[in-house]
Amino acid sequence: AHAAQESYGNMISYLDEALSGIKIIKAFNAVSFIKNRFHNENERYANIGRAMAKRQQLSSPVSELLGVIMVAIILLYGGHLVLSGDKNLTAPAFIAYIAIFSQVMRPAKALTDSFSGIHNGLAAGERVLELIDERTEVKDRADAKLVKSFEKNIVFNQVNFSYTKDKEILQNIDLTIEKGKIIALVGPSGGGKSTLVDLIPRFMDVTGGQILFDGIDLRDLDQDSLRDMIGVVNQESILFNDTIFNNIAFANLSASQEEVEAAARIANAHEFIVKTEQGYQTNIGDRGGKLSGGQRQRICIARAVLKNPPIMLLDEATSALDTESEKLVQDSLYKLMDNRTTVVIAHRLSTIQNADKIVVIEAGKIVEAGSHSELIQQEGLYRKLIEMQQFTD
């Protein structure tokens, strides 16, 4: 049963990958490879299923045979005792015993038949139960403080973070994010920029040092109220198989039609939304598959606008868009950052140049910090990245 559930899970996973990555599969002529992989797993699942079915089908005649043998033995032995005049077993008592035994046999057989179904259920539920029992590593303290506003700054004080003991992802990070300022994080891929940003809403807790939110350690704050202060726009557009309205209103479930439309206008999304088949009630498909890349990004930005948080965490998309979509997305991002405290993982030179402070991160450490002009004059890593054209104009 465990092997069957594992194989079934693999098949569903392969199918999901094949459907979501169909263009890449065709582009690399990998159709036969994907088809064979699915076919092999399907064969494995079928073989396991046949073996289980064979055992289940055999169990019924075997149990019937054993039942008949037991009844025959009881009749022979009990009949012998009755006929021989044994005082311990009279004829009426023996008949009553046979009647009771026959009534017990049927539910006993049904009980054994149900074991196969129970095993299947346990195997299927094991993965679900593991997820249910999984305990979050980030826990609120019993006396956690509620966050009602953001007044001053966020301070990283000698912050370290690691997923495992043998490798530090962030080392000795000292950084102050003042209210209303735009902080651009730049640096080589894998340097720790995303990890640093993920620490602010407490998706993980620091393993060393502390992060202060208006002077209070993040670990002393209530997670939910902290995240109410923060809006997030990821590099990948995370959307749900629902209407455009519900995807935007995801940030504020009580939002009215007017509020959703206002957010969409700020995100330069209203014009394309009203041109869709059912406007704001148009279903966008799985992961927003019915929309273009630029449209998906603008829906995500509209969602963040509707939440209207004092702090924004942005990860600029690196995916190439057509010129018009690129301009609309960038314009909506600038509107989103206006008059907000913003931490942005920047990939575009225009975003970096407009930042109040640029922080260069390499191998988990802050190696440079300052304005665009200051860092250019230092002739360090930032200038090398500019000269290597690591950023999009």
C-alpha positions as CSV (number, residue, x, y, z in Angstrom):
1,A,0.0,0.0,0.0
2,H,2.9,2.4,0.8
3,A,4.6,1.6,-2.5
4,A,1.3,2.1,-4.4
5,Q,0.6,5.5,-2.8
6,E,4.2,6.6,-3.5
7,S,4.0,5.5,-7.1
8,Y,0.7,7.3,-7.5
9,G,2.1,10.5,-6.1
10,N,5.1,10.3,-8.5
11,M,2.7,9.9,-11.5
12,I,0.6,12.9,-10.4
13,S,3.9,14.9,-10.0
14,Y,5.2,13.9,-13.5
15,L,1.8,14.8,-15.0
16,D,1.8,18.2,-13.4
17,E,5.4,18.9,-14.5
18,A,4.6,17.8,-18.1
19,L,1.5,20.0,-18.4
20,S,3.1,23.1,-16.8
21,G,6.3,22.7,-18.8
22,I,4.9,21.6,-22.1
23,K,6.6,24.4,-24.1
24,I,10.0,23.6,-22.7
25,I,9.5,19.9,-23.3
26,K,8.6,20.5,-26.9
27,A,11.4,23.0,-27.4
28,F,14.0,20.5,-26.3
29,N,12.4,17.6,-28.1
30,A,12.0,15.8,-24.8
31,V,8.5,14.5,-25.4
32,S,9.7,10.9,-25.7
33,F,11.7,11.1,-22.5
34,I,8.8,12.6,-20.5
35,K,6.4,10.1,-22.0
36,N,8.7,7.1,-21.2
37,R,9.2,8.4,-17.6
38,F,5.5,8.6,-17.1
39,H,4.9,5.2,-18.8
40,N,7.5,3.5,-16.6
41,E,6.0,4.9,-13.4
42,N,2.5,4.0,-14.7
43,E,3.7,0.4,-15.3
44,R,5.2,0.2,-11.8
45,Y,1.9,1.5,-10.3
46,A,-0.1,-1.0,-12.4
47,N,2.1,-3.9,-11.3
48,I,1.8,-3.0,-7.7
49,G,-2.0,-2.6,-8.2
50,R,-2.2,-6.1,-9.8
51,A,-0.2,-7.7,-7.0
52,M,-2.4,-6.1,-4.4
53,A,-5.6,-7.1,-6.3
54,K,-4.3,-10.7,-6.6
55,R,-3.7,-10.9,-2.9
56,Q,-7.1,-9.4,-2.1
57,Q,-8.9,-11.9,-4.5
58,L,-7.0,-14.8,-3.0
59,S,-7.9,-13.8,0.5
60,S,-11.6,-14.5,0.1
61,P,-11.5,-18.2,-1.1
62,V,-8.7,-18.9,1.4
63,S,-10.7,-17.5,4.3
64,E,-13.8,-19.5,3.0
65,L,-11.7,-22.7,2.9
66,L,-10.3,-22.2,6.4
67,G,-13.9,-21.5,7.6
68,V,-15.2,-24.7,6.1
69,I,-12.3,-26.7,7.6
70,M,-12.9,-25.2,11.0
71,V,-16.6,-26.0,10.9
72,A,-15.8,-29.6,9.7
73,I,-13.4,-30.1,12.6
74,I,-15.8,-28.7,15.1
75,L,-18.6,-30.9,13.8
76,L,-16.5,-34.0,13.8
77,Y,-15.0,-33.4,17.3
78,G,-18.2,-32.1,18.9
79,G,-20.3,-34.8,17.2
80,H,-17.9,-37.4,18.5
81,L,-18.2,-36.1,22.1
82,V,-22.0,-36.0,21.9
83,L,-22.4,-39.5,20.4
84,S,-19.9,-40.9,22.9
85,G,-22.1,-39.6,25.8
86,D,-19.5,-37.1,27.2
87,K,-21.2,-35.3,30.1
88,N,-19.3,-32.0,29.4
89,L,-21.1,-31.5,26.1
90,T,-24.8,-32.2,25.6
91,A,-26.6,-32.2,22.2
92,P,-28.6,-29.0,22.8
93,A,-25.4,-27.2,24.0
94,F,-23.5,-28.4,20.9
95,I,-26.3,-27.2,18.6
96,A,-26.3,-23.8,20.4
97,Y,-22.6,-23.5,20.0
98,I,-22.7,-24.3,16.3
99,A,-25.4,-21.6,15.9
100,I,-23.4,-19.0,17.7
101,F,-20.2,-19.9,15.8
102,S,-21.9,-19.5,12.4
103,Q,-23.1,-16.0,13.4
104,V,-19.6,-15.0,14.5
105,M,-17.9,-16.2,11.3
106,R,-19.5,-13.7,8.9
107,P,-18.4,-10.5,10.7
108,A,-15.0,-12.0,11.4
109,K,-14.6,-12.6,7.7
110,A,-15.8,-9.1,6.9
111,L,-13.3,-7.7,9.4
112,T,-10.3,-9.5,7.7
113,D,-11.5,-8.2,4.2
114,S,-11.5,-4.6,5.5
115,F,-7.9,-4.8,6.5
116,S,-6.7,-4.2,2.9
117,G,-8.8,-1.0,2.7
118,I,-7.5,0.2,6.1
119,H,-3.9,-0.3,5.0
120,N,-4.6,1.7,1.8
121,G,-6.1,4.5,3.9
122,L,-3.2,4.6,6.3
123,A,-0.7,4.7,3.5
124,A,-2.5,7.5,1.8
125,G,-3.0,9.5,5.0
126,E,0.6,9.1,6.1
127,R,1.8,12.0,4.0
128,V,-1.1,14.2,5.0
129,L,-0.6,13.4,8.6
130,E,3.1,14.3,8.3
131,L,2.2,17.7,7.0
132,I,-0.4,18.2,9.7
133,D,2.0,17.2,12.5
134,E,4.8,19.4,11.0
135,R,5.6,22.1,13.5
136,T,6.6,25.5,12.4
137,E,10.1,26.6,13.3
138,V,8.9,30.2,13.8
139,K,6.7,30.5,16.9
140,D,5.2,33.5,18.7
141,R,6.1,33.9,22.3
142,A,3.2,33.8,24.9
143,D,3.6,37.5,25.5
144,A,4.2,38.5,21.9
145,K,3.4,42.2,21.2
146,L,1.0,43.3,18.5
147,V,2.3,45.6,15.8
148,K,-0.1,48.5,15.3
149,S,2.1,50.8,13.2
150,F,5.6,51.4,11.7
151,E,7.1,54.6,13.0
152,K,10.9,54.7,12.8
153,N,13.1,52.0,11.3
154,I,14.1,48.3,10.9
155,V,17.6,47.6,12.1
156,F,19.7,44.5,11.4
157,N,22.2,44.1,14.2
158,Q,25.0,41.6,13.6
159,V,22.5,39.2,12.0
160,N,23.6,35.7,11.1
161,F,21.4,33.0,9.4
162,S,22.0,29.4,8.4
163,Y,19.8,26.5,7.3
164,T,22.4,24.1,8.5
165,K,25.2,24.3,11.1
166,D,28.0,23.9,8.5
167,K,27.1,26.8,6.2
168,E,26.2,30.4,7.0
169,I,23.9,32.1,4.5
170,L,24.2,35.5,6.1
171,Q,27.1,36.7,8.2
172,N,27.3,39.8,10.5
173,I,24.7,41.8,8.6
174,D,24.5,45.4,9.9
175,L,21.8,47.4,8.1
176,T,19.4,50.2,9.0
177,I,16.2,50.7,6.9
178,E,14.7,54.1,7.7
179,K,11.0,54.8,7.3
180,G,10.1,56.1,3.9
181,K,13.4,55.1,2.2
182,I,14.1,52.8,-0.7
183,I,16.8,50.3,-0.1
184,A,18.1,48.4,-3.2
185,L,19.8,45.0,-2.6
186,V,22.2,44.0,-5.4
187,G,24.9,41.5,-5.9
188,P,25.7,38.1,-7.5
189,S,23.1,35.4,-7.6
190,G,23.1,33.2,-4.5
191,G,24.6,35.9,-2.3
192,G,21.8,35.9,0.3
193,K,19.6,38.8,-0.9
194,S,16.3,36.8,-0.8
195,T,17.1,35.3,2.5
196,L,17.7,38.8,4.0
197,V,14.3,39.9,2.7
198,D,12.6,36.8,4.0
199,L,13.8,37.5,7.6
200,I,11.8,40.8,7.8
201,P,8.3,39.2,7.8
202,R,9.7,36.4,10.0
203,F,9.4,33.6,7.4
204,M,12.5,32.4,9.3
205,D,14.1,33.6,12.5
206,V,17.7,34.7,12.7
207,T,20.2,32.2,14.1
208,G,22.5,35.0,15.4
209,G,22.1,38.7,16.2
210,Q,18.8,40.4,16.1
211,I,16.4,42.4,13.9
212,L,14.8,45.4,15.6
213,F,11.4,46.7,14.4
214,D,11.0,50.2,15.9
215,G,13.5,49.1,18.6
216,I,11.7,45.8,19.4
217,D,13.2,42.4,18.5
218,L,11.2,40.8,15.8
219,R,11.0,37.6,17.9
220,D,9.0,39.5,20.5
221,L,6.4,40.5,18.0
222,D,3.2,38.7,16.8
223,Q,3.8,37.3,13.3
224,D,0.4,38.0,11.9
225,S,0.3,41.7,13.0
226,L,3.8,42.2,11.8
227,R,2.9,40.8,8.3
228,D,-0.1,43.2,8.2
229,M,2.5,45.9,8.0
230,I,4.2,44.3,5.0
231,G,3.4,43.8,1.3
232,V,5.2,41.4,-0.9
233,V,5.7,41.2,-4.7
234,N,7.7,38.2,-5.7
235,Q,9.9,37.7,-8.7
236,E,7.5,34.9,-9.8
237,S,3.9,36.0,-10.1
238,I,2.0,33.9,-7.7
239,L,-1.7,33.8,-8.7
240,F,-4.6,31.4,-8.1
241,N,-7.1,29.6,-10.3
242,D,-9.8,32.1,-9.6
243,T,-11.2,35.4,-11.0
244,I,-9.1,38.5,-11.4
245,F,-11.2,40.3,-8.7
246,N,-10.6,37.5,-6.2
247,N,-6.8,37.4,-7.0
248,I,-6.5,41.2,-6.3
249,A,-8.9,41.1,-3.3
250,F,-6.8,38.3,-1.8
251,A,-5.0,41.1,0.0
252,N,-8.2,42.4,1.5
253,L,-11.1,40.0,1.4
254,S,-13.6,42.8,2.4
255,A,-12.6,45.1,-0.4
256,S,-15.3,46.6,-2.6
257,Q,-15.4,46.7,-6.4
258,E,-14.3,50.3,-6.4
259,E,-11.3,49.6,-4.2
260,V,-10.2,46.7,-6.3
261,E,-10.6,48.8,-9.5
262,A,-8.6,51.7,-7.9
263,A,-5.7,49.4,-7.1
264,A,-5.8,48.0,-10.6
265,R,-5.6,51.5,-12.1
266,I,-2.5,52.3,-10.0
267,A,-1.0,49.0,-11.2
268,N,-1.7,49.9,-14.8
269,A,-3.9,46.7,-15.0
270,H,-7.4,48.2,-15.3
271,E,-7.3,48.7,-19.1
272,F,-6.4,45.1,-20.0
273,I,-8.8,43.7,-17.3
274,V,-11.9,45.4,-18.8
275,K,-11.0,44.0,-22.2
276,T,-11.1,40.4,-21.0
277,E,-14.2,38.3,-21.6
278,Q,-15.9,39.0,-18.2
279,G,-13.8,41.8,-16.9
280,Y,-12.9,41.5,-13.2
281,Q,-14.9,38.2,-13.0
282,T,-12.7,36.5,-15.7
283,N,-11.1,33.3,-14.5
284,I,-7.4,33.4,-15.1
285,G,-6.7,29.7,-15.0
286,D,-4.2,27.6,-13.1
287,R,-1.3,29.9,-11.9
288,G,-2.7,32.7,-14.1
289,G,-2.0,30.8,-17.3
290,K,-4.5,32.7,-19.3
291,L,-2.6,36.0,-18.8
292,S,0.7,37.2,-20.2
293,G,3.8,37.6,-18.0
294,G,3.4,41.4,-17.8
295,Q,-0.3,41.1,-17.0
296,R,0.3,38.6,-14.2
297,Q,3.0,40.9,-12.7
298,R,0.5,43.8,-12.7
299,I,-2.2,41.8,-11.0
300,C,0.4,41.0,-8.3
301,I,1.3,44.6,-7.9
302,A,-2.5,45.6,-7.8
303,R,-2.8,43.1,-5.0
304,A,0.0,44.7,-3.0
305,V,-1.5,48.2,-3.7
306,L,-4.8,47.1,-2.3
307,K,-3.2,46.0,0.9
308,N,-1.6,49.4,1.2
309,P,1.1,48.4,3.7
310,P,3.7,50.9,5.1
311,I,6.5,48.5,4.1
312,M,7.0,46.8,0.7
313,L,9.3,43.9,-0.1
314,L,9.9,43.6,-3.8
315,D,11.9,41.2,-5.9
316,E,12.0,42.6,-9.4
317,A,11.3,40.1,-12.2
318,T,14.2,39.2,-14.4
319,S,12.0,37.7,-17.1
320,A,12.0,39.6,-20.3
321,L,8.9,41.4,-21.3
322,D,8.0,43.3,-24.4
323,T,8.8,47.0,-24.3
324,E,5.3,48.2,-23.6
325,S,4.7,45.7,-20.8
326,E,8.1,46.4,-19.3
327,K,7.3,50.1,-19.1
328,L,3.8,49.5,-17.6
329,V,5.2,47.1,-15.0
330,Q,8.1,49.5,-14.0
331,D,5.7,52.4,-13.9
332,S,3.4,50.5,-11.5
333,L,6.3,49.5,-9.4
334,Y,7.4,53.1,-9.0
335,K,3.9,54.0,-7.9
336,L,3.9,51.2,-5.4
337,M,7.2,52.3,-3.9
338,D,6.1,56.0,-3.7
339,N,6.0,57.2,-0.1
340,R,6.7,53.7,1.3
341,T,9.6,52.0,3.1
342,T,10.8,49.7,0.4
343,V,13.4,46.9,0.2
344,V,13.8,45.8,-3.4
345,I,16.0,43.1,-4.8
346,A,16.9,45.1,-7.9
347,H,17.8,43.9,-11.4
348,R,17.2,47.2,-13.3
349,L,19.6,50.1,-13.3
350,S,16.7,52.6,-13.2
351,T,15.4,51.1,-9.9
352,I,18.9,51.1,-8.4
353,Q,19.6,54.7,-9.3
354,N,16.3,55.8,-7.8
355,A,17.1,54.1,-4.5
356,D,18.1,56.1,-1.4
357,K,20.6,53.5,-0.5
358,I,22.2,50.6,-2.4
359,V,23.4,47.6,-0.5
360,V,25.8,45.2,-2.3
361,I,25.7,41.7,-0.9
362,E,28.2,39.0,-1.8
363,A,28.6,35.5,-0.2
364,G,26.3,36.5,2.7
365,K,28.1,39.7,3.6
366,I,27.5,43.4,2.9
367,V,30.6,44.4,1.0
368,E,29.5,47.9,0.0
369,A,26.7,50.4,0.7
370,G,25.9,53.9,-0.5
371,S,24.4,55.8,-3.3
372,H,24.9,55.0,-7.0
373,S,27.4,57.8,-7.5
374,E,29.3,56.9,-4.3
375,L,29.6,53.2,-5.2
376,I,30.7,54.0,-8.8
377,Q,33.6,56.1,-7.4
378,Q,34.7,53.3,-5.0
379,E,35.6,51.0,-8.0
380,G,34.4,47.9,-6.1
381,L,32.0,45.1,-6.8
382,Y,29.1,47.4,-7.7
383,R,31.1,49.2,-10.4
384,K,32.2,45.8,-11.8
385,L,28.6,44.6,-11.9
386,I,27.7,47.9,-13.8
387,E,30.6,47.4,-16.2
388,M,29.7,43.8,-16.8
389,Q,26.1,45.0,-17.7
390,Q,24.6,42.8,-14.9
391,F,21.6,45.1,-14.7
392,T,18.9,45.9,-17.2
393,D,18.6,49.4,-18.5
